Amino acid sequence: MSSKRNSFTPSVSASVIDQKWPYQVALPDDICTQDNFTIILEFFVARGWRYFTRNVQAIWPNGKYQSMRLYCFADRASAEVFQAHFGGEFFDPAHDRDGNRVRGTWRRDGVWTRLLESGPLKVPPILRD
């Protein structure tokens, strides 16, 4: 059995991604699936950008939590282009992770609200409540 890797997902440790691609945009994980995954992938391919993601659990004061997918960039300008197109929130791995741990949670303020659409992305019907 072959263990070929997708050219967009090289094996890079989480701490290296945070160091070399520190400009990160968070989107709810459930909005980054199915057809939306293809839309996002085509966005990266069209620009010739490398494709790195991380995950983080966002936790609100009331205990509500949500898995977020982080799209990681080496420069702020690329992250801003992505965020302007797809929406999402900027995430700073050096300050936003609980206890500055590489796999720490993201403690959020305010009240959690379900995001069903962001830019051209929509949560697939099967994943809606």
Backbone hydrogen bonds, N-H to C=O, Kabsch-Sander energy under -0.5 kcal/mol:
donor,donor_aa,acceptor,acceptor_aa,energy
9,T,6,N,-1.8
12,V,10,P,-1.0
17,I,13,S,-2.3
18,D,14,A,-2.3
19,Q,15,S,-1.6
20,K,16,V,-3.1
21,W,17,I,-2.8
23,Y,73,F,-2.1
24,Q,22,P,-1.0
24,Q,91,F,-1.1
25,V,71,Y,-2.2
26,A,89,E,-3.7
27,L,69,R,-2.3
29,D,67,S,-2.7
31,I,28,P,-1.7
32,C,29,D,-1.6
36,N,33,T,-1.6
37,F,34,Q,-1.0
38,T,34,Q,-1.1
39,I,35,D,-2.0
40,I,36,N,-2.5
41,L,37,F,-2.7
42,E,38,T,-2.7
43,F,39,I,-1.6
44,F,40,I,-1.9
45,V,41,L,-2.7
46,A,42,E,-2.6
47,R,43,F,-0.9
47,R,44,F,-0.6
48,G,44,F,-0.8
48,G,45,V,-1.0
49,W,44,F,-2.0
52,F,50,R,-0.7
54,R,70,L,-1.7
56,V,68,M,-2.0
58,A,56,V,-0.7
58,A,66,Q,-2.9
59,I,106,W,-2.6
60,W,64,K,-3.0
63,G,60,W,-2.5
66,Q,58,A,-2.1
68,M,56,V,-2.9
69,R,27,L,-3.3
70,L,54,R,-3.4
70,L,68,M,-0.5
71,Y,25,V,-2.8
71,Y,69,R,-0.5
72,C,52,F,-2.1
72,C,70,L,-0.6
73,F,23,Y,-2.2
79,A,75,D,-1.6
80,E,76,R,-2.5
81,V,77,A,-1.9
82,F,78,S,-2.4
83,Q,79,A,-2.8
84,A,80,E,-2.5
85,H,81,V,-1.6
86,F,82,F,-3.0
87,G,83,Q,-2.1
89,E,26,A,-2.0
91,F,24,Q,-3.1
95,H,92,D,-1.4
96,D,92,D,-3.5
98,D,105,T,-3.6
100,N,97,R,-2.5
101,R,98,D,-1.4
104,G,101,R,-1.9
106,W,57,Q,-2.9
107,R,96,D,-0.6
107,R,105,T,-0.7
108,R,59,I,-3.2
108,R,106,W,-0.5
116,L,114,R,-0.7
118,S,121,L,-2.4
121,L,118,S,-2.3
123,V,116,L,-2.7
127,L,124,P,-1.9
128,R,125,P,-1.3
